[in-house]
């Protein structure tokens, strides 16, 4: 079980604010988006252990961010295979 540090989000609302603030600009490269989604998944997971009132909703966001990360990773692989 990982818990957020003192300066990290402690609630679902905090986590959404952090995710929104660090969202890459449109047109950012795929590696940037992959990092964004992976970091969000880790953050939502950590907050789900603290904000028990929103545990299930946070678990939804963990899954969402993991799915998005997997989609971006697949796109990166597709582009690599097309380049060779």
PDB file with one MODEL, atoms N, CA, C and O in Angstrom:
MODEL        1
ATOM      1  N   UNK A   1       0.852  -1.167   0.000  1.00  0.00           N
ATOM      2  CA  UNK A   1       0.000   0.000   0.000  1.00  0.00           C
ATOM      3  C   UNK A   1       0.904   1.238   0.000  1.00  0.00           C
ATOM      4  O   UNK A   1       1.760   1.408   0.868  1.00  0.00           O
ATOM      5  N   UNK A   2       0.682   2.103  -1.012  1.00  0.00           N
ATOM      6  CA  UNK A   2       1.442   3.345  -1.060  1.00  0.00           C
ATOM      7  C   UNK A   2       0.535   4.487  -0.636  1.00  0.00           C
ATOM      8  O   UNK A   2      -0.643   4.522  -0.990  1.00  0.00           O
ATOM      9  N   UNK A   3       1.087   5.412   0.117  1.00  0.00           N
ATOM     10  CA  UNK A   3       0.298   6.566   0.528  1.00  0.00           C
ATOM     11  C   UNK A   3       0.996   7.817   0.031  1.00  0.00           C
ATOM     12  O   UNK A   3       2.224   7.866  -0.048  1.00  0.00           O
ATOM     13  N   UNK A   4       0.205   8.834  -0.306  1.00  0.00           N
ATOM     14  CA  UNK A   4       0.802  10.058  -0.816  1.00  0.00           C
ATOM     15  C   UNK A   4       1.627  10.763   0.264  1.00  0.00           C
ATOM     16  O   UNK A   4       1.331  10.660   1.454  1.00  0.00           O
ATOM     17  N   UNK A   5       2.655  11.472  -0.167  1.00  0.00           N
ATOM     18  CA  UNK A   5       3.454  12.277   0.752  1.00  0.00           C
ATOM     19  C   UNK A   5       2.693  13.514   1.185  1.00  0.00           C
ATOM     20  O   UNK A   5       1.578  13.769   0.730  1.00  0.00           O
ATOM     21  N   UNK A   6       3.305  14.268   2.061  1.00  0.00           N
ATOM     22  CA  UNK A   6       2.640  15.441   2.623  1.00  0.00           C
ATOM     23  C   UNK A   6       2.208  16.461   1.575  1.00  0.00           C
ATOM     24  O   UNK A   6       1.145  17.067   1.706  1.00  0.00           O
ATOM     25  N   UNK A   7       3.015  16.658   0.546  1.00  0.00           N
ATOM     26  CA  UNK A   7       2.698  17.667  -0.462  1.00  0.00           C
ATOM     27  C   UNK A   7       2.007  17.081  -1.679  1.00  0.00           C
ATOM     28  O   UNK A   7       1.918  17.734  -2.718  1.00  0.00           O
ATOM     29  N   UNK A   8       1.524  15.873  -1.560  1.00  0.00           N
ATOM     30  CA  UNK A   8       0.831  15.217  -2.656  1.00  0.00           C
ATOM     31  C   UNK A   8      -0.674  15.205  -2.368  1.00  0.00           C
ATOM     32  O   UNK A   8      -1.093  15.381  -1.224  1.00  0.00           O
ATOM     33  N   UNK A   9      -1.484  14.995  -3.411  1.00  0.00           N
ATOM     34  CA  UNK A   9      -2.941  15.017  -3.218  1.00  0.00           C
ATOM     35  C   UNK A   9      -3.412  13.990  -2.188  1.00  0.00           C
ATOM     36  O   UNK A   9      -2.880  12.884  -2.098  1.00  0.00           O
ATOM     37  N   UNK A  10      -4.411  14.381  -1.426  1.00  0.00           N
ATOM     38  CA  UNK A  10      -4.958  13.515  -0.386  1.00  0.00           C
ATOM     39  C   UNK A  10      -6.417  13.123  -0.658  1.00  0.00           C
ATOM     40  O   UNK A  10      -6.961  12.235  -0.002  1.00  0.00           O
ATOM     41  N   UNK A  11      -7.038  13.791  -1.625  1.00  0.00           N
ATOM     42  CA  UNK A  11      -8.444  13.525  -1.932  1.00  0.00           C
ATOM     43  C   UNK A  11      -8.631  13.389  -3.442  1.00  0.00           C
ATOM     44  O   UNK A  11      -7.754  13.748  -4.227  1.00  0.00           O
ATOM     45  N   UNK A  12      -9.784  12.867  -3.826  1.00  0.00           N
ATOM     46  CA  UNK A  12     -10.130  12.754  -5.240  1.00  0.00           C
ATOM     47  C   UNK A  12     -10.079  14.122  -5.907  1.00  0.00           C
ATOM     48  O   UNK A  12      -9.528  14.264  -6.999  1.00  0.00           O
ATOM     49  N   UNK A  13     -10.646  15.121  -5.259  1.00  0.00           N
ATOM     50  CA  UNK A  13     -10.651  16.476  -5.834  1.00  0.00           C
ATOM     51  C   UNK A  13      -9.226  16.999  -6.013  1.00  0.00           C
ATOM     52  O   UNK A  13      -8.907  17.605  -7.036  1.00  0.00           O
ATOM     53  N   UNK A  14      -8.374  16.763  -5.016  1.00  0.00           N
ATOM     54  CA  UNK A  14      -6.964  17.162  -5.134  1.00  0.00           C
ATOM     55  C   UNK A  14      -6.313  16.470  -6.325  1.00  0.00           C
ATOM     56  O   UNK A  14      -5.603  17.100  -7.109  1.00  0.00           O
ATOM     57  N   UNK A  15      -6.558  15.184  -6.452  1.00  0.00           N
ATOM     58  CA  UNK A  15      -5.943  14.406  -7.530  1.00  0.00           C
ATOM     59  C   UNK A  15      -6.398  14.917  -8.895  1.00  0.00           C
ATOM     60  O   UNK A  15      -5.583  15.041  -9.809  1.00  0.00           O
ATOM     61  N   UNK A  16      -7.683  15.211  -9.042  1.00  0.00           N
ATOM     62  CA  UNK A  16      -8.179  15.759 -10.305  1.00  0.00           C
ATOM     63  C   UNK A  16      -7.508  17.099 -10.605  1.00  0.00           C
ATOM     64  O   UNK A  16      -7.160  17.377 -11.753  1.00  0.00           O
ATOM     65  N   UNK A  17      -7.327  17.926  -9.578  1.00  0.00           N
ATOM     66  CA  UNK A  17      -6.686  19.233  -9.774  1.00  0.00           C
ATOM     67  C   UNK A  17      -5.247  19.057 -10.244  1.00  0.00           C
ATOM     68  O   UNK A  17      -4.794  19.765 -11.144  1.00  0.00           O
ATOM     69  N   UNK A  18      -4.530  18.116  -9.637  1.00  0.00           N
ATOM     70  CA  UNK A  18      -3.133  17.858 -10.034  1.00  0.00           C
ATOM     71  C   UNK A  18      -3.095  17.344 -11.475  1.00  0.00           C
ATOM     72  O   UNK A  18      -2.289  17.813 -12.279  1.00  0.00           O
ATOM     73  N   UNK A  19      -3.956  16.392 -11.801  1.00  0.00           N
ATOM     74  CA  UNK A  19      -3.982  15.832 -13.158  1.00  0.00           C
ATOM     75  C   UNK A  19      -4.284  16.918 -14.185  1.00  0.00           C
ATOM     76  O   UNK A  19      -3.667  16.970 -15.249  1.00  0.00           O
ATOM     77  N   UNK A  20      -5.226  17.771 -13.861  1.00  0.00           N
ATOM     78  CA  UNK A  20      -5.594  18.850 -14.771  1.00  0.00           C
ATOM     79  C   UNK A  20      -4.447  19.839 -14.957  1.00  0.00           C
ATOM     80  O   UNK A  20      -4.191  20.297 -16.071  1.00  0.00           O
ATOM     81  N   UNK A  21      -3.767  20.163 -13.880  1.00  0.00           N
ATOM     82  CA  UNK A  21      -2.675  21.144 -13.936  1.00  0.00           C
ATOM     83  C   UNK A  21      -1.478  20.626 -14.722  1.00  0.00           C
ATOM     84  O   UNK A  21      -0.778  21.413 -15.360  1.00  0.00           O
ATOM     85  N   UNK A  22      -1.232  19.334 -14.689  1.00  0.00           N
ATOM     86  CA  UNK A  22      -0.051  18.810 -15.375  1.00  0.00           C
ATOM     87  C   UNK A  22      -0.363  18.199 -16.741  1.00  0.00           C
ATOM     88  O   UNK A  22       0.507  17.606 -17.378  1.00  0.00           O
ATOM     89  N   UNK A  23      -1.603  18.349 -17.180  1.00  0.00           N
ATOM     90  CA  UNK A  23      -1.996  17.805 -18.485  1.00  0.00           C
ATOM     91  C   UNK A  23      -1.139  18.412 -19.594  1.00  0.00           C
ATOM     92  O   UNK A  23      -0.989  19.632 -19.670  1.00  0.00           O
ATOM     93  N   UNK A  24      -0.576  17.556 -20.457  1.00  0.00           N
ATOM     94  CA  UNK A  24       0.250  18.083 -21.549  1.00  0.00           C
ATOM     95  C   UNK A  24      -0.572  18.932 -22.522  1.00  0.00           C
ATOM     96  O   UNK A  24      -1.790  18.791 -22.629  1.00  0.00           O
ATOM     97  N   UNK A  25       0.128  19.804 -23.214  1.00  0.00           N
ATOM     98  CA  UNK A  25      -0.534  20.639 -24.219  1.00  0.00           C
ATOM     99  C   UNK A  25      -0.966  19.762 -25.389  1.00  0.00           C
ATOM    100  O   UNK A  25      -0.314  18.763 -25.696  1.00  0.00           O
ATOM    101  N   UNK A  26      -2.067  20.136 -26.043  1.00  0.00           N
ATOM    102  CA  UNK A  26      -2.467  19.393 -27.244  1.00  0.00           C
ATOM    103  C   UNK A  26      -1.293  19.357 -28.232  1.00  0.00           C
ATOM    104  O   UNK A  26      -0.578  20.348 -28.387  1.00  0.00           O
ATOM    105  N   UNK A  27      -1.104  18.244 -28.880  1.00  0.00           N
ATOM    106  CA  UNK A  27      -0.015  18.108 -29.827  1.00  0.00           C
ATOM    107  C   UNK A  27       1.295  17.649 -29.202  1.00  0.00           C
ATOM    108  O   UNK A  27       2.289  17.473 -29.907  1.00  0.00           O
ATOM    109  N   UNK A  28       1.307  17.453 -27.875  1.00  0.00           N
ATOM    110  CA  UNK A  28       2.516  16.942 -27.224  1.00  0.00           C
ATOM    111  C   UNK A  28       2.822  15.547 -27.769  1.00  0.00           C
ATOM    112  O   UNK A  28       1.927  14.841 -28.233  1.00  0.00           O
ATOM    113  N   UNK A  29       4.092  15.163 -27.705  1.00  0.00           N
ATOM    114  CA  UNK A  29       4.459  13.860 -28.261  1.00  0.00           C
ATOM    115  C   UNK A  29       3.892  12.721 -27.400  1.00  0.00           C
ATOM    116  O   UNK A  29       3.501  12.912 -26.249  1.00  0.00           O
ATOM    117  N   UNK A  30       3.869  11.546 -28.006  1.00  0.00           N
ATOM    118  CA  UNK A  30       3.250  10.391 -27.341  1.00  0.00           C
ATOM    119  C   UNK A  30       3.972   9.994 -26.062  1.00  0.00           C
ATOM    120  O   UNK A  30       3.332   9.544 -25.112  1.00  0.00           O
ATOM    121  N   UNK A  31       5.290  10.151 -26.017  1.00  0.00           N
ATOM    122  CA  UNK A  31       6.033   9.811 -24.797  1.00  0.00           C
ATOM    123  C   UNK A  31       5.582  10.683 -23.629  1.00  0.00           C
ATOM    124  O   UNK A  31       5.491  10.215 -22.494  1.00  0.00           O
ATOM    125  N   UNK A  32       5.302  11.945 -23.913  1.00  0.00           N
ATOM    126  CA  UNK A  32       4.818  12.867 -22.874  1.00  0.00           C
ATOM    127  C   UNK A  32       3.453  12.415 -22.361  1.00  0.00           C
ATOM    128  O   UNK A  32       3.201  12.424 -21.156  1.00  0.00           O
ATOM    129  N   UNK A  33       2.575  12.020 -23.284  1.00  0.00           N
ATOM    130  CA  UNK A  33       1.245  11.550 -22.886  1.00  0.00           C
ATOM    131  C   UNK A  33       1.327  10.235 -22.106  1.00  0.00           C
ATOM    132  O   UNK A  33       0.579  10.023 -21.152  1.00  0.00           O
ATOM    133  N   UNK A  34       2.241   9.359 -22.520  1.00  0.00           N
ATOM    134  CA  UNK A  34       2.405   8.088 -21.813  1.00  0.00           C
ATOM    135  C   UNK A  34       2.837   8.347 -20.372  1.00  0.00           C
ATOM    136  O   UNK A  34       2.282   7.767 -19.439  1.00  0.00           O
ATOM    137  N   UNK A  35       3.809   9.202 -20.198  1.00  0.00           N
ATOM    138  CA  UNK A  35       4.278   9.545 -18.850  1.00  0.00           C
ATOM    139  C   UNK A  35       3.137  10.157 -18.026  1.00  0.00           C
ATOM    140  O   UNK A  35       2.970   9.812 -16.856  1.00  0.00           O
ATOM    141  N   UNK A  36       2.365  11.047 -18.617  1.00  0.00           N
ATOM    142  CA  UNK A  36       1.227  11.693 -17.949  1.00  0.00           C
ATOM    143  C   UNK A  36       0.239  10.643 -17.426  1.00  0.00           C
ATOM    144  O   UNK A  36      -0.154  10.682 -16.260  1.00  0.00           O
ATOM    145  N   UNK A  37      -0.157   9.715 -18.287  1.00  0.00           N
ATOM    146  CA  UNK A  37      -1.151   8.718 -17.881  1.00  0.00           C
ATOM    147  C   UNK A  37      -0.596   7.758 -16.824  1.00  0.00           C
ATOM    148  O   UNK A  37      -1.310   7.378 -15.895  1.00  0.00           O
ATOM    149  N   UNK A  38       0.673   7.365 -16.964  1.00  0.00           N
ATOM    150  CA  UNK A  38       1.266   6.478 -15.961  1.00  0.00           C
ATOM    151  C   UNK A  38       1.364   7.172 -14.601  1.00  0.00           C
ATOM    152  O   UNK A  38       1.067   6.566 -13.572  1.00  0.00           O
ATOM    153  N   UNK A  39       1.780   8.435 -14.597  1.00  0.00           N
ATOM    154  CA  UNK A  39       1.870   9.182 -13.335  1.00  0.00           C
ATOM    155  C   UNK A  39       0.492   9.354 -12.704  1.00  0.00           C
ATOM    156  O   UNK A  39       0.345   9.246 -11.487  1.00  0.00           O
ATOM    157  N   UNK A  40      -0.516   9.623 -13.531  1.00  0.00           N
ATOM    158  CA  UNK A  40      -1.872   9.761 -13.003  1.00  0.00           C
ATOM    159  C   UNK A  40      -2.347   8.452 -12.381  1.00  0.00           C
ATOM    160  O   UNK A  40      -2.950   8.461 -11.307  1.00  0.00           O
ATOM    161  N   UNK A  41      -2.084   7.337 -13.036  1.00  0.00           N
ATOM    162  CA  UNK A  41      -2.510   6.043 -12.489  1.00  0.00           C
ATOM    163  C   UNK A  41      -1.880   5.817 -11.121  1.00  0.00           C
ATOM    164  O   UNK A  41      -2.556   5.395 -10.183  1.00  0.00           O
ATOM    165  N   UNK A  42      -0.586   6.099 -11.010  1.00  0.00           N
ATOM    166  CA  UNK A  42       0.097   5.932  -9.712  1.00  0.00           C
ATOM    167  C   UNK A  42      -0.488   6.881  -8.664  1.00  0.00           C
ATOM    168  O   UNK A  42      -0.685   6.495  -7.512  1.00  0.00           O
ATOM    169  N   UNK A  43      -0.761   8.114  -9.067  1.00  0.00           N
ATOM    170  CA  UNK A  43      -1.291   9.099  -8.129  1.00  0.00           C
ATOM    171  C   UNK A  43      -2.682   8.673  -7.635  1.00  0.00           C
ATOM    172  O   UNK A  43      -2.941   8.674  -6.432  1.00  0.00           O
ATOM    173  N   UNK A  44      -3.571   8.309  -8.564  1.00  0.00           N
ATOM    174  CA  UNK A  44      -4.917   7.896  -8.161  1.00  0.00           C
ATOM    175  C   UNK A  44      -4.858   6.653  -7.266  1.00  0.00           C
ATOM    176  O   UNK A  44      -5.646   6.525  -6.329  1.00  0.00           O
ATOM    177  N   UNK A  45      -3.932   5.746  -7.554  1.00  0.00           N
ATOM    178  CA  UNK A  45      -3.780   4.557  -6.711  1.00  0.00           C
ATOM    179  C   UNK A  45      -3.390   4.960  -5.290  1.00  0.00           C
ATOM    180  O   UNK A  45      -3.975   4.472  -4.324  1.00  0.00           O
ATOM    181  N   UNK A  46      -2.417   5.839  -5.163  1.00  0.00           N
ATOM    182  CA  UNK A  46      -1.968   6.275  -3.841  1.00  0.00           C
ATOM    183  C   UNK A  46      -3.092   6.978  -3.088  1.00  0.00           C
ATOM    184  O   UNK A  46      -3.278   6.747  -1.893  1.00  0.00           O
ATOM    185  N   UNK A  47      -3.836   7.827  -3.773  1.00  0.00           N
ATOM    186  CA  UNK A  47      -4.920   8.572  -3.115  1.00  0.00           C
ATOM    187  C   UNK A  47      -6.054   7.629  -2.722  1.00  0.00           C
ATOM    188  O   UNK A  47      -6.744   7.872  -1.732  1.00  0.00           O
ATOM    189  N   UNK A  48      -6.255   6.556  -3.486  1.00  0.00           N
ATOM    190  CA  UNK A  48      -7.349   5.611  -3.159  1.00  0.00           C
ATOM    191  C   UNK A  48      -7.135   4.952  -1.808  1.00  0.00           C
ATOM    192  O   UNK A  48      -8.090   4.508  -1.170  1.00  0.00           O
ATOM    193  N   UNK A  49      -5.880   4.886  -1.368  1.00  0.00           N
ATOM    194  CA  UNK A  49      -5.584   4.302  -0.058  1.00  0.00           C
ATOM    195  C   UNK A  49      -5.834   5.283   1.084  1.00  0.00           C
ATOM    196  O   UNK A  49      -5.879   4.884   2.248  1.00  0.00           O
ATOM    197  N   UNK A  50      -5.995   6.560   0.756  1.00  0.00           N
ATOM    198  CA  UNK A  50      -6.166   7.603   1.771  1.00  0.00           C
ATOM    199  C   UNK A  50      -7.609   8.112   1.811  1.00  0.00           C
ATOM    200  O   UNK A  50      -8.213   8.204   2.880  1.00  0.00           O
ATOM    201  N   UNK A  51      -8.155   8.442   0.636  1.00  0.00           N
ATOM    202  CA  UNK A  51      -9.511   8.994   0.540  1.00  0.00           C
ATOM    203  C   UNK A  51     -10.495   7.836   0.406  1.00  0.00           C
ATOM    204  O   UNK A  51     -10.992   7.540  -0.680  1.00  0.00           O
ATOM    205  N   UNK A  52     -10.760   7.198   1.526  1.00  0.00           N
ATOM    206  CA  UNK A  52     -11.588   5.989   1.512  1.00  0.00           C
ATOM    207  C   UNK A  52     -13.032   6.267   1.080  1.00  0.00           C
ATOM    208  O   UNK A  52     -13.707   5.375   0.567  1.00  0.00           O
ATOM    209  N   UNK A  53     -13.501   7.486   1.285  1.00  0.00           N
ATOM    210  CA  UNK A  53     -14.874   7.818   0.877  1.00  0.00           C
ATOM    211  C   UNK A  53     -15.023   7.772  -0.645  1.00  0.00           C
ATOM    212  O   UNK A  53     -16.124   7.576  -1.160  1.00  0.00           O
ATOM    213  N   UNK A  54     -13.922   7.952  -1.353  1.00  0.00           N
ATOM    214  CA  UNK A  54     -13.960   7.939  -2.817  1.00  0.00           C
ATOM    215  C   UNK A  54     -13.128   6.789  -3.394  1.00  0.00           C
ATOM    216  O   UNK A  54     -12.715   6.829  -4.553  1.00  0.00           O
ATOM    217  N   UNK A  55     -12.892   5.778  -2.576  1.00  0.00           N
ATOM    218  CA  UNK A  55     -12.021   4.663  -2.974  1.00  0.00           C
ATOM    219  C   UNK A  55     -12.428   4.054  -4.320  1.00  0.00           C
ATOM    220  O   UNK A  55     -11.581   3.873  -5.195  1.00  0.00           O
ATOM    221  N   UNK A  56     -13.697   3.742  -4.493  1.00  0.00           N
ATOM    222  CA  UNK A  56     -14.137   3.062  -5.715  1.00  0.00           C
ATOM    223  C   UNK A  56     -14.041   3.980  -6.927  1.00  0.00           C
ATOM    224  O   UNK A  56     -13.677   3.535  -8.016  1.00  0.00           O
ATOM    225  N   UNK A  57     -14.357   5.235  -6.750  1.00  0.00           N
ATOM    226  CA  UNK A  57     -14.230   6.182  -7.857  1.00  0.00           C
ATOM    227  C   UNK A  57     -12.752   6.365  -8.232  1.00  0.00           C
ATOM    228  O   UNK A  57     -12.410   6.456  -9.411  1.00  0.00           O
ATOM    229  N   UNK A  58     -11.898   6.418  -7.228  1.00  0.00           N
ATOM    230  CA  UNK A  58     -10.455   6.522  -7.495  1.00  0.00           C
ATOM    231  C   UNK A  58      -9.955   5.279  -8.221  1.00  0.00           C
ATOM    232  O   UNK A  58      -9.120   5.384  -9.119  1.00  0.00           O
ATOM    233  N   UNK A  59     -10.454   4.101  -7.844  1.00  0.00           N
ATOM    234  CA  UNK A  59     -10.063   2.878  -8.538  1.00  0.00           C
ATOM    235  C   UNK A  59     -10.499   2.929 -10.003  1.00  0.00           C
ATOM    236  O   UNK A  59      -9.789   2.435 -10.879  1.00  0.00           O
ATOM    237  N   UNK A  60     -11.664   3.525 -10.272  1.00  0.00           N
ATOM    238  CA  UNK A  60     -12.084   3.729 -11.663  1.00  0.00           C
ATOM    239  C   UNK A  60     -11.027   4.548 -12.403  1.00  0.00           C
ATOM    240  O   UNK A  60     -10.624   4.196 -13.511  1.00  0.00           O
ATOM    241  N   UNK A  61     -10.580   5.640 -11.783  1.00  0.00           N
ATOM    242  CA  UNK A  61      -9.596   6.515 -12.433  1.00  0.00           C
ATOM    243  C   UNK A  61      -8.257   5.818 -12.615  1.00  0.00           C
ATOM    244  O   UNK A  61      -7.563   6.073 -13.599  1.00  0.00           O
ATOM    245  N   UNK A  62      -7.879   4.942 -11.687  1.00  0.00           N
ATOM    246  CA  UNK A  62      -6.652   4.150 -11.867  1.00  0.00           C
ATOM    247  C   UNK A  62      -6.791   3.331 -13.153  1.00  0.00           C
ATOM    248  O   UNK A  62      -5.903   3.345 -14.006  1.00  0.00           O
ATOM    249  N   UNK A  63      -7.895   2.630 -13.281  1.00  0.00           N
ATOM    250  CA  UNK A  63      -8.127   1.808 -14.470  1.00  0.00           C
ATOM    251  C   UNK A  63      -8.181   2.626 -15.746  1.00  0.00           C
ATOM    252  O   UNK A  63      -7.625   2.231 -16.771  1.00  0.00           O
ATOM    253  N   UNK A  64      -8.852   3.768 -15.681  1.00  0.00           N
ATOM    254  CA  UNK A  64      -8.949   4.651 -16.850  1.00  0.00           C
ATOM    255  C   UNK A  64      -7.561   5.082 -17.308  1.00  0.00           C
ATOM    256  O   UNK A  64      -7.233   4.980 -18.490  1.00  0.00           O
ATOM    257  N   UNK A  65      -6.750   5.561 -16.376  1.00  0.00           N
ATOM    258  CA  UNK A  65      -5.410   6.041 -16.727  1.00  0.00           C
ATOM    259  C   UNK A  65      -4.530   4.901 -17.219  1.00  0.00           C
ATOM    260  O   UNK A  65      -3.723   5.099 -18.127  1.00  0.00           O
ATOM    261  N   UNK A  66      -4.667   3.715 -16.641  1.00  0.00           N
ATOM    262  CA  UNK A  66      -3.905   2.565 -17.119  1.00  0.00           C
ATOM    263  C   UNK A  66      -4.311   2.194 -18.539  1.00  0.00           C
ATOM    264  O   UNK A  66      -3.458   1.870 -19.365  1.00  0.00           O
ATOM    265  N   UNK A  67      -5.611   2.238 -18.827  1.00  0.00           N
ATOM    266  CA  UNK A  67      -6.083   1.949 -20.194  1.00  0.00           C
ATOM    267  C   UNK A  67      -5.541   2.981 -21.178  1.00  0.00           C
ATOM    268  O   UNK A  67      -5.084   2.625 -22.264  1.00  0.00           O
ATOM    269  N   UNK A  68      -5.589   4.256 -20.801  1.00  0.00           N
ATOM    270  CA  UNK A  68      -5.072   5.308 -21.675  1.00  0.00           C
ATOM    271  C   UNK A  68      -3.574   5.120 -21.902  1.00  0.00           C
ATOM    272  O   UNK A  68      -3.097   5.285 -23.025  1.00  0.00           O
ATOM    273  N   UNK A  69      -2.830   4.779 -20.860  1.00  0.00           N
ATOM    274  CA  UNK A  69      -1.390   4.542 -20.995  1.00  0.00           C
ATOM    275  C   UNK A  69      -1.137   3.383 -21.957  1.00  0.00           C
ATOM    276  O   UNK A  69      -0.240   3.458 -22.796  1.00  0.00           O
ATOM    277  N   UNK A  70      -1.915   2.324 -21.840  1.00  0.00           N
ATOM    278  CA  UNK A  70      -1.763   1.177 -22.733  1.00  0.00           C
ATOM    279  C   UNK A  70      -2.072   1.546 -24.181  1.00  0.00           C
ATOM    280  O   UNK A  70      -1.399   1.078 -25.099  1.00  0.00           O
ATOM    281  N   UNK A  71      -3.093   2.385 -24.387  1.00  0.00           N
ATOM    282  CA  UNK A  71      -3.434   2.833 -25.742  1.00  0.00           C
ATOM    283  C   UNK A  71      -2.285   3.651 -26.343  1.00  0.00           C
ATOM    284  O   UNK A  71      -1.927   3.465 -27.507  1.00  0.00           O
ATOM    285  N   UNK A  72      -1.717   4.545 -25.553  1.00  0.00           N
ATOM    286  CA  UNK A  72      -0.610   5.371 -26.039  1.00  0.00           C
ATOM    287  C   UNK A  72       0.613   4.499 -26.312  1.00  0.00           C
ATOM    288  O   UNK A  72       1.289   4.679 -27.325  1.00  0.00           O
ATOM    289  N   UNK A  73       0.898   3.560 -25.419  1.00  0.00           N
ATOM    290  CA  UNK A  73       2.037   2.658 -25.614  1.00  0.00           C
ATOM    291  C   UNK A  73       1.858   1.854 -26.902  1.00  0.00           C
ATOM    292  O   UNK A  73       2.821   1.655 -27.642  1.00  0.00           O
ATOM    293  N   UNK A  74       0.655   1.398 -27.174  1.00  0.00           N
ATOM    294  CA  UNK A  74       0.379   0.655 -28.407  1.00  0.00           C
ATOM    295  C   UNK A  74       0.578   1.551 -29.624  1.00  0.00           C
ATOM    296  O   UNK A  74       1.097   1.102 -30.646  1.00  0.00           O
ATOM    297  N   UNK A  75       0.178   2.792 -29.524  1.00  0.00           N
ATOM    298  CA  UNK A  75       0.366   3.736 -30.631  1.00  0.00           C
ATOM    299  C   UNK A  75       1.857   3.979 -30.891  1.00  0.00           C
ATOM    300  O   UNK A  75       2.293   4.056 -32.040  1.00  0.00           O
ATOM    301  N   UNK A  76       2.632   4.098 -29.806  1.00  0.00           N
ATOM    302  CA  UNK A  76       4.085   4.274 -29.943  1.00  0.00           C
ATOM    303  C   UNK A  76       4.677   3.058 -30.652  1.00  0.00           C
ATOM    304  O   UNK A  76       5.484   3.206 -31.570  1.00  0.00           O
ATOM    305  N   UNK A  77       4.282   1.865 -30.234  1.00  0.00           N
ATOM    306  CA  UNK A  77       4.787   0.635 -30.862  1.00  0.00           C
ATOM    307  C   UNK A  77       4.400   0.572 -32.339  1.00  0.00           C
ATOM    308  O   UNK A  77       5.206   0.179 -33.182  1.00  0.00           O
ATOM    309  N   UNK A  78       3.174   0.957 -32.642  1.00  0.00           N
ATOM    310  CA  UNK A  78       2.689   0.944 -34.019  1.00  0.00           C
ATOM    311  C   UNK A  78       3.540   1.872 -34.884  1.00  0.00           C
ATOM    312  O   UNK A  78       3.937   1.517 -35.994  1.00  0.00           O
ATOM    313  N   UNK A  79       3.812   3.067 -34.354  1.00  0.00           N
ATOM    314  CA  UNK A  79       4.610   4.032 -35.121  1.00  0.00           C
ATOM    315  C   UNK A  79       6.041   3.536 -35.292  1.00  0.00           C
ATOM    316  O   UNK A  79       6.646   3.749 -36.343  1.00  0.00           O
ATOM    317  N   UNK A  80       6.596   2.872 -34.264  1.00  0.00           N
ATOM    318  CA  UNK A  80       7.952   2.320 -34.385  1.00  0.00           C
ATOM    319  C   UNK A  80       8.011   1.247 -35.445  1.00  0.00           C
ATOM    320  O   UNK A  80       8.955   1.197 -36.234  1.00  0.00           O
ATOM    321  N   UNK A  81       6.994   0.375 -35.469  1.00  0.00           N
ATOM    322  CA  UNK A  81       7.014  -0.718 -36.437  1.00  0.00           C
ATOM    323  C   UNK A  81       6.788  -0.202 -37.865  1.00  0.00           C
ATOM    324  O   UNK A  81       7.286  -0.799 -38.819  1.00  0.00           O
ATOM    325  N   UNK A  82       6.052   0.887 -38.018  1.00  0.00           N
ATOM    326  CA  UNK A  82       5.834   1.462 -39.348  1.00  0.00           C
ATOM    327  C   UNK A  82       7.084   2.192 -39.842  1.00  0.00           C
ATOM    328  O   UNK A  82       7.304   2.306 -41.048  1.00  0.00           O
ATOM    329  N   UNK A  83       7.895   2.680 -38.914  1.00  0.00           N
ATOM    330  CA  UNK A  83       9.101   3.429 -39.287  1.00  0.00           C
ATOM    331  C   UNK A  83      10.220   2.497 -39.756  1.00  0.00           C
ATOM    332  O   UNK A  83      11.127   2.924 -40.469  1.00  0.00           O
ATOM    333  N   UNK A  84      10.154   1.223 -39.355  1.00  0.00           N
ATOM    334  CA  UNK A  84      11.246   0.328 -39.731  1.00  0.00           C
ATOM    335  C   UNK A  84      11.016  -0.351 -41.056  1.00  0.00           C
ATOM    336  O   UNK A  84      11.854  -1.135 -41.502  1.00  0.00           O
TER     337      UNK A  84
ENDMDL
END
